[in-house]
């Protein structure tokens, strides 16, 4: 199938209670204009189904959003979405997630 999966590995505990994960059209997009995939908690591996390839091409950015503070935590560009069926992001080097 054309389904893809996003894997986010959180190596250090998040400093927020939860982070919502959205696909967005641009790095500046607001969450309400994106596609909610789910949420991240604490540490570990989190997997999200991304849907058809057309959605990924339309929404090539990933937004991690703090719903408590109502602010973006981090944005990622998903890159070469046609290259692999699994996209992996490791957050151990993300200072805004792990200050």
N, CA, C and O atoms as a GROMACS GRO file, in nm:
protein
  396
    1UNK      N    1   0.084  -0.119   0.000
    1UNK     CA    2   0.000   0.000   0.000
    1UNK      C    3   0.088   0.125   0.000
    1UNK      O    4   0.210   0.116   0.009
    2UNK      N    5   0.024   0.241  -0.010
    2UNK     CA    6   0.095   0.368  -0.007
    2UNK      C    7   0.101   0.427   0.134
    2UNK      O    8   0.143   0.542   0.150
    3UNK      N    9   0.060   0.352   0.233
    3UNK     CA   10   0.060   0.402   0.371
    3UNK      C   11   0.203   0.417   0.422
    3UNK      O   12   0.291   0.337   0.391
    4UNK      N   13   0.224   0.522   0.500
    4UNK     CA   14   0.353   0.545   0.562
    4UNK      C   15   0.335   0.558   0.713
    4UNK      O   16   0.226   0.585   0.762
    5UNK      N   17   0.444   0.537   0.783
    5UNK     CA   18   0.443   0.543   0.929
    5UNK      C   19   0.550   0.640   0.975
    5UNK      O   20   0.660   0.644   0.920
    6UNK      N   21   0.517   0.718   1.077
    6UNK     CA   22   0.612   0.807   1.141
    6UNK      C   23   0.649   0.747   1.275
    6UNK      O   24   0.562   0.708   1.352
    7UNK      N   25   0.777   0.741   1.303
    7UNK     CA   26   0.825   0.692   1.432
    7UNK      C   27   0.901   0.804   1.499
    7UNK      O   28   0.996   0.858   1.443
    8UNK      N   29   0.860   0.840   1.620
    8UNK     CA   30   0.929   0.942   1.698
    8UNK      C   31   0.984   0.874   1.822
    8UNK      O   32   0.910   0.811   1.898
    9UNK      N   33   1.115   0.887   1.841
    9UNK     CA   34   1.181   0.828   1.957
    9UNK      C   35   1.219   0.941   2.053
    9UNK      O   36   1.297   1.029   2.017
   10UNK      N   37   1.163   0.938   2.173
   10UNK     CA   38   1.193   1.038   2.275
   10UNK      C   39   1.289   0.974   2.374
   10UNK      O   40   1.250   0.887   2.452
   11UNK      N   41   1.414   1.016   2.370
   11UNK     CA   42   1.517   0.953   2.452
   11UNK      C   43   1.526   1.013   2.593
   11UNK      O   44   1.553   0.941   2.689
   12UNK      N   45   1.502   1.145   2.605
   12UNK     CA   46   1.501   1.210   2.736
   12UNK      C   47   1.356   1.246   2.768
   12UNK      O   48   1.280   1.279   2.677
   13UNK      N   49   1.317   1.240   2.894
   13UNK     CA   50   1.177   1.270   2.928
   13UNK      C   51   1.135   1.409   2.881
   13UNK      O   52   1.212   1.505   2.891
   14UNK      N   53   1.014   1.419   2.831
   14UNK     CA   54   0.958   1.547   2.793
   14UNK      C   55   0.944   1.635   2.916
   14UNK      O   56   0.919   1.585   3.025
   15UNK      N   57   0.959   1.765   2.898
   15UNK     CA   58   0.941   1.858   3.010
   15UNK      C   59   0.800   1.915   3.012
   15UNK      O   60   0.768   2.001   3.094
   16UNK      N   61   0.715   1.867   2.924
   16UNK     CA   62   0.573   1.904   2.922
   16UNK      C   63   0.492   1.777   2.946
   16UNK      O   64   0.539   1.668   2.913
   17UNK      N   65   0.372   1.788   3.004
   17UNK     CA   66   0.293   1.668   3.033
   17UNK      C   67   0.260   1.588   2.908
   17UNK      O   68   0.259   1.464   2.912
   18UNK      N   69   0.232   1.655   2.800
   18UNK     CA   70   0.200   1.588   2.675
   18UNK      C   71   0.233   1.682   2.560
   18UNK      O   72   0.230   1.804   2.575
   19UNK      N   73   0.266   1.625   2.446
   19UNK     CA   74   0.289   1.703   2.325
   19UNK      C   75   0.201   1.644   2.215
   19UNK      O   76   0.208   1.524   2.188
   20UNK      N   77   0.120   1.728   2.154
   20UNK     CA   78   0.037   1.683   2.043
   20UNK      C   79   0.119   1.685   1.916
   20UNK      O   80   0.203   1.773   1.897
   21UNK      N   81   0.095   1.589   1.828
   21UNK     CA   82   0.171   1.574   1.704
   21UNK      C   83   0.078   1.603   1.586
   21UNK      O   84  -0.024   1.537   1.570
   22UNK      N   85   0.115   1.701   1.505
   22UNK     CA   86   0.036   1.740   1.389
   22UNK      C   87   0.120   1.735   1.262
   22UNK      O   88   0.240   1.760   1.266
   23UNK      N   89   0.057   1.702   1.150
   23UNK     CA   90   0.114   1.726   1.018
   23UNK      C   91   0.062   1.862   0.974
   23UNK      O   92  -0.056   1.892   0.989
   24UNK      N   93   0.152   1.946   0.920
   24UNK     CA   94   0.111   2.080   0.876
   24UNK      C   95   0.166   2.111   0.737
   24UNK      O   96   0.258   2.045   0.689
   25UNK      N   97   0.106   2.213   0.674
   25UNK     CA   98   0.148   2.252   0.539
   25UNK      C   99   0.279   2.330   0.539
   25UNK      O  100   0.358   2.316   0.446
   26UNK      N  101   0.301   2.412   0.643
   26UNK     CA  102   0.424   2.491   0.653
   26UNK      C  103   0.476   2.485   0.796
   26UNK      O  104   0.406   2.439   0.886
   27UNK      N  105   0.598   2.530   0.815
   27UNK     CA  106   0.656   2.533   0.949
   27UNK      C  107   0.585   2.634   1.039
   27UNK      O  108   0.592   2.624   1.161
   28UNK      N  109   0.514   2.731   0.979
   28UNK     CA  110   0.445   2.834   1.055
   28UNK      C  111   0.297   2.803   1.076
   28UNK      O  112   0.227   2.881   1.141
   29UNK      N  113   0.248   2.692   1.025
   29UNK     CA  114   0.106   2.659   1.035
   29UNK      C  115   0.062   2.641   1.180
   29UNK      O  116   0.139   2.596   1.265
   30UNK      N  117  -0.062   2.677   1.206
   30UNK     CA  118  -0.121   2.658   1.339
   30UNK      C  119  -0.179   2.517   1.346
   30UNK      O  120  -0.215   2.459   1.244
   31UNK      N  121  -0.189   2.461   1.467
   31UNK     CA  122  -0.238   2.324   1.480
   31UNK      C  123  -0.377   2.304   1.421
   31UNK      O  124  -0.404   2.199   1.362
   32UNK      N  125  -0.465   2.402   1.434
   32UNK     CA  126  -0.601   2.386   1.383
   32UNK      C  127  -0.606   2.375   1.231
   32UNK      O  128  -0.708   2.336   1.175
   33UNK      N  129  -0.495   2.410   1.164
   33UNK     CA  130  -0.488   2.396   1.018
   33UNK      C  131  -0.416   2.268   0.976
   33UNK      O  132  -0.396   2.243   0.857
   34UNK      N  133  -0.377   2.187   1.073
   34UNK     CA  134  -0.304   2.064   1.044
   34UNK      C  135  -0.388   1.939   1.067
   34UNK      O  136  -0.509   1.946   1.090
   35UNK      N  137  -0.321   1.826   1.059
   35UNK     CA  138  -0.384   1.695   1.082
   35UNK      C  139  -0.327   1.639   1.212
   35UNK      O  140  -0.207   1.614   1.221
   36UNK      N  141  -0.413   1.619   1.312
   36UNK     CA  142  -0.370   1.563   1.440
   36UNK      C  143  -0.340   1.414   1.425
   36UNK      O  144  -0.426   1.337   1.382
   37UNK      N  145  -0.218   1.375   1.459
   37UNK     CA  146  -0.180   1.234   1.454
   37UNK      C  147  -0.198   1.164   1.588
   37UNK      O  148  -0.234   1.047   1.594
   38UNK      N  149  -0.173   1.237   1.698
   38UNK     CA  150  -0.181   1.178   1.830
   38UNK      C  151  -0.098   1.259   1.928
   38UNK      O  152  -0.078   1.379   1.908
   39UNK      N  153  -0.048   1.194   2.033
   39UNK     CA  154   0.032   1.265   2.132
   39UNK      C  155   0.154   1.185   2.175
   39UNK      O  156   0.159   1.063   2.162
   40UNK      N  157   0.252   1.259   2.228
   40UNK     CA  158   0.373   1.200   2.285
   40UNK      C  159   0.365   1.214   2.435
   40UNK      O  160   0.315   1.315   2.486
   41UNK      N  161   0.412   1.114   2.506
   41UNK     CA  162   0.422   1.121   2.650
   41UNK      C  163   0.557   1.067   2.694
   41UNK      O  164   0.610   0.974   2.633
   42UNK      N  165   0.612   1.126   2.798
   42UNK     CA  166   0.736   1.080   2.862
   42UNK      C  167   0.844   1.043   2.762
   42UNK      O  168   0.881   1.124   2.677
   43UNK      N  169   0.894   0.919   2.771
   43UNK     CA  170   0.998   0.872   2.680
   43UNK      C  171   0.946   0.750   2.605
   43UNK      O  172   0.840   0.697   2.636
   44UNK      N  173   1.024   0.708   2.508
   44UNK     CA  174   0.990   0.586   2.436
   44UNK      C  175   0.966   0.608   2.289
   44UNK      O  176   0.988   0.716   2.235
   45UNK      N  177   0.921   0.502   2.224
   45UNK     CA  178   0.894   0.505   2.081
   45UNK      C  179   0.745   0.524   2.058
   45UNK      O  180   0.662   0.456   2.118
   46UNK      N  181   0.713   0.618   1.972
   46UNK     CA  182   0.574   0.648   1.938
   46UNK      C  183   0.559   0.634   1.788
   46UNK      O  184   0.640   0.688   1.712
   47UNK      N  185   0.458   0.561   1.744
   47UNK     CA  186   0.436   0.538   1.601
   47UNK      C  187   0.300   0.591   1.560
   47UNK      O  188   0.201   0.575   1.631
   48UNK      N  189   0.298   0.656   1.443
   48UNK     CA  190   0.176   0.715   1.390
   48UNK      C  191   0.161   0.678   1.243
   48UNK      O  192   0.256   0.688   1.166
   49UNK      N  193   0.041   0.636   1.206
   49UNK     CA  194   0.012   0.611   1.065
   49UNK      C  195  -0.008   0.746   0.997
   49UNK      O  196  -0.083   0.830   1.047
   50UNK      N  197   0.058   0.767   0.884
   50UNK     CA  198   0.052   0.895   0.816
   50UNK      C  199  -0.054   0.901   0.707
   50UNK      O  200  -0.085   1.009   0.658
   51UNK      N  201  -0.109   0.789   0.668
   51UNK     CA  202  -0.210   0.791   0.564
   51UNK      C  203  -0.148   0.784   0.426
   51UNK      O  204  -0.031   0.749   0.410
   52UNK      N  205  -0.225   0.819   0.328
   52UNK     CA  206  -0.181   0.810   0.189
   52UNK      C  207  -0.068   0.908   0.160
   52UNK      O  208  -0.056   1.011   0.226
   53UNK      N  209   0.014   0.875   0.064
   53UNK     CA  210   0.128   0.958   0.027
   53UNK      C  211   0.086   1.100  -0.011
   53UNK      O  212   0.161   1.194   0.012
   54UNK      N  213  -0.032   1.115  -0.068
   54UNK     CA  214  -0.080   1.248  -0.108
   54UNK      C  215  -0.091   1.341   0.014
   54UNK      O  216  -0.061   1.460   0.003
   55UNK      N  217  -0.133   1.288   0.129
   55UNK     CA  218  -0.141   1.369   0.249
   55UNK      C  219  -0.004   1.418   0.293
   55UNK      O  220   0.010   1.532   0.338
   56UNK      N  221   0.096   1.334   0.281
   56UNK     CA  222   0.231   1.370   0.323
   56UNK      C  223   0.288   1.477   0.232
   56UNK      O  224   0.358   1.567   0.279
   57UNK      N  225   0.259   1.470   0.106
   57UNK     CA  226   0.309   1.571   0.014
   57UNK      C  227   0.241   1.705   0.040
   57UNK      O  228   0.302   1.810   0.021
   58UNK      N  229   0.115   1.703   0.083
   58UNK     CA  230   0.041   1.825   0.113
   58UNK      C  231   0.080   1.882   0.249
   58UNK      O  232   0.081   2.003   0.269
   59UNK      N  233   0.113   1.794   0.343
   59UNK     CA  234   0.149   1.833   0.480
   59UNK      C  235   0.288   1.781   0.512
   59UNK      O  236   0.302   1.683   0.585
   60UNK      N  237   0.393   1.846   0.460
   60UNK     CA  238   0.530   1.793   0.476
   60UNK      C  239   0.601   1.833   0.605
   60UNK      O  240   0.720   1.803   0.622
   61UNK      N  241   0.531   1.901   0.696
   61UNK     CA  242   0.594   1.943   0.822
   61UNK      C  243   0.527   1.875   0.940
   61UNK      O  244   0.409   1.841   0.936
   62UNK      N  245   0.605   1.857   1.044
   62UNK     CA  246   0.557   1.797   1.168
   62UNK      C  247   0.565   1.902   1.276
   62UNK      O  248   0.670   1.964   1.296
   63UNK      N  249   0.456   1.925   1.347
   63UNK     CA  250   0.450   2.021   1.456
   63UNK      C  251   0.427   1.946   1.586
   63UNK      O  252   0.333   1.868   1.598
   64UNK      N  253   0.514   1.970   1.684
   64UNK     CA  254   0.493   1.922   1.821
   64UNK      C  255   0.439   2.041   1.898
   64UNK      O  256   0.502   2.147   1.901
   65UNK      N  257   0.324   2.023   1.961
   65UNK     CA  258   0.250   2.136   2.020
   65UNK      C  259   0.216   2.107   2.165
   65UNK      O  260   0.171   1.997   2.199
   66UNK      N  261   0.238   2.206   2.251
   66UNK     CA  262   0.204   2.196   2.393
   66UNK      C  263   0.063   2.252   2.412
   66UNK      O  264   0.044   2.373   2.404
   67UNK      N  265  -0.037   2.165   2.438
   67UNK     CA  266  -0.174   2.213   2.452
   67UNK      C  267  -0.199   2.289   2.583
   67UNK      O  268  -0.294   2.366   2.592
   68UNK      N  269  -0.116   2.268   2.684
   68UNK     CA  270  -0.132   2.337   2.812
   68UNK      C  271  -0.092   2.484   2.798
   68UNK      O  272  -0.165   2.574   2.839
   69UNK      N  273   0.025   2.507   2.738
   69UNK     CA  274   0.074   2.644   2.718
   69UNK      C  275   0.025   2.703   2.586
   69UNK      O  276   0.047   2.821   2.558
   70UNK      N  277  -0.042   2.621   2.505
   70UNK     CA  278  -0.095   2.666   2.376
   70UNK      C  279   0.015   2.725   2.288
   70UNK      O  280   0.000   2.834   2.233
   71UNK      N  281   0.126   2.651   2.275
   71UNK     CA  282   0.237   2.699   2.194
   71UNK      C  283   0.312   2.584   2.128
   71UNK      O  284   0.311   2.471   2.175
   72UNK      N  285   0.377   2.618   2.017
   72UNK     CA  286   0.459   2.520   1.946
   72UNK      C  287   0.582   2.486   2.030
   72UNK      O  288   0.641   2.574   2.093
   73UNK      N  289   0.619   2.359   2.029
   73UNK     CA  290   0.741   2.315   2.095
   73UNK      C  291   0.853   2.305   1.993
   73UNK      O  292   0.964   2.353   2.015
   74UNK      N  293   0.821   2.243   1.879
   74UNK     CA  294   0.922   2.220   1.775
   74UNK      C  295   0.853   2.191   1.643
   74UNK      O  296   0.742   2.138   1.640
   75UNK      N  297   0.920   2.228   1.534
   75UNK     CA  298   0.874   2.195   1.399
   75UNK      C  299   0.983   2.117   1.328
   75UNK      O  300   1.102   2.144   1.346
   76UNK      N  301   0.943   2.021   1.248
   76UNK     CA  302   1.037   1.940   1.170
   76UNK      C  303   0.987   1.935   1.026
   76UNK      O  304   0.867   1.927   1.002
   77UNK      N  305   1.080   1.939   0.932
   77UNK     CA  306   1.043   1.912   0.793
   77UNK      C  307   1.065   1.763   0.771
   77UNK      O  308   1.172   1.710   0.803
   78UNK      N  309   0.965   1.696   0.717
   78UNK     CA  310   0.974   1.550   0.703
   78UNK      C  311   1.070   1.507   0.594
   78UNK      O  312   1.110   1.390   0.591
   79UNK      N  313   1.109   1.594   0.505
   79UNK     CA  314   1.211   1.562   0.406
   79UNK      C  315   1.161   1.477   0.292
   79UNK      O  316   1.052   1.501   0.239
   80UNK      N  317   1.238   1.380   0.256
   80UNK     CA  318   1.212   1.297   0.138
   80UNK      C  319   1.103   1.196   0.169
   80UNK      O  320   1.132   1.080   0.202
   81UNK      N  321   0.978   1.238   0.158
   81UNK     CA  322   0.868   1.151   0.197
   81UNK      C  323   0.849   1.034   0.103
   81UNK      O  324   0.786   0.935   0.142
   82UNK      N  325   0.900   1.041  -0.018
   82UNK     CA  326   0.885   0.930  -0.110
   82UNK      C  327   0.995   0.826  -0.097
   82UNK      O  328   0.992   0.723  -0.164
   83UNK      N  329   1.094   0.853  -0.010
   83UNK     CA  330   1.211   0.766  -0.001
   83UNK      C  331   1.190   0.642   0.085
   83UNK      O  332   1.253   0.540   0.060
   84UNK      N  333   1.104   0.650   0.183
   84UNK     CA  334   1.092   0.540   0.277
   84UNK      C  335   0.949   0.527   0.325
   84UNK      O  336   0.872   0.624   0.324
   85UNK      N  337   0.915   0.408   0.368
   85UNK     CA  338   0.782   0.386   0.424
   85UNK      C  339   0.777   0.424   0.571
   85UNK      O  340   0.670   0.446   0.626
   86UNK      N  341   0.894   0.432   0.636
   86UNK     CA  342   0.899   0.472   0.777
   86UNK      C  343   0.986   0.596   0.789
   86UNK      O  344   1.102   0.596   0.748
   87UNK      N  345   0.930   0.702   0.846
   87UNK     CA  346   1.004   0.825   0.874
   87UNK      C  347   1.036   0.825   1.022
   87UNK      O  348   0.948   0.801   1.104
   88UNK      N  349   1.161   0.851   1.058
   88UNK     CA  350   1.201   0.843   1.198
   88UNK      C  351   1.261   0.976   1.243
   88UNK      O  352   1.346   1.033   1.175
   89UNK      N  353   1.215   1.023   1.358
   89UNK     CA  354   1.269   1.142   1.421
   89UNK      C  355   1.310   1.104   1.561
   89UNK      O  356   1.232   1.046   1.636
   90UNK      N  357   1.435   1.136   1.597
   90UNK     CA  358   1.481   1.111   1.733
   90UNK      C  359   1.497   1.246   1.801
   90UNK      O  360   1.560   1.336   1.746
   91UNK      N  361   1.439   1.261   1.919
   91UNK     CA  362   1.433   1.390   1.984
   91UNK      C  363   1.541   1.415   2.089
   91UNK      O  364   1.533   1.513   2.162
   92UNK      N  365   1.642   1.330   2.098
   92UNK     CA  366   1.742   1.346   2.203
   92UNK      C  367   1.823   1.474   2.187
   92UNK      O  368   1.876   1.524   2.286
   93UNK      N  369   1.833   1.529   2.067
   93UNK     CA  370   1.908   1.651   2.045
   93UNK      C  371   1.819   1.774   2.037
   93UNK      O  372   1.867   1.882   2.002
   94UNK      N  373   1.693   1.762   2.070
   94UNK     CA  374   1.600   1.872   2.058
   94UNK      C  375   1.592   1.947   2.189
   94UNK      O  376   1.522   1.904   2.281
   95UNK      N  377   1.662   2.059   2.201
   95UNK     CA  378   1.673   2.130   2.328
   95UNK      C  379   1.539   2.184   2.376
   95UNK      O  380   1.518   2.193   2.497
   96UNK      N  381   1.448   2.220   2.286
   96UNK     CA  382   1.320   2.275   2.330
   96UNK      C  383   1.231   2.167   2.389
   96UNK      O  384   1.142   2.197   2.470
   97UNK      N  385   1.253   2.042   2.351
   97UNK     CA  386   1.178   1.932   2.412
   97UNK      C  387   1.241   1.891   2.544
   97UNK      O  388   1.172   1.848   2.636
   98UNK      N  389   1.373   1.905   2.553
   98UNK     CA  390   1.448   1.857   2.669
   98UNK      C  391   1.544   1.965   2.717
   98UNK      O  392   1.666   1.950   2.701
   99UNK      N  393   1.494   2.074   2.776
   99UNK     CA  394   1.586   2.182   2.817
   99UNK      C  395   1.677   2.141   2.931
   99UNK      O  396   1.759   2.221   2.976
   0.00000   0.00000   0.00000
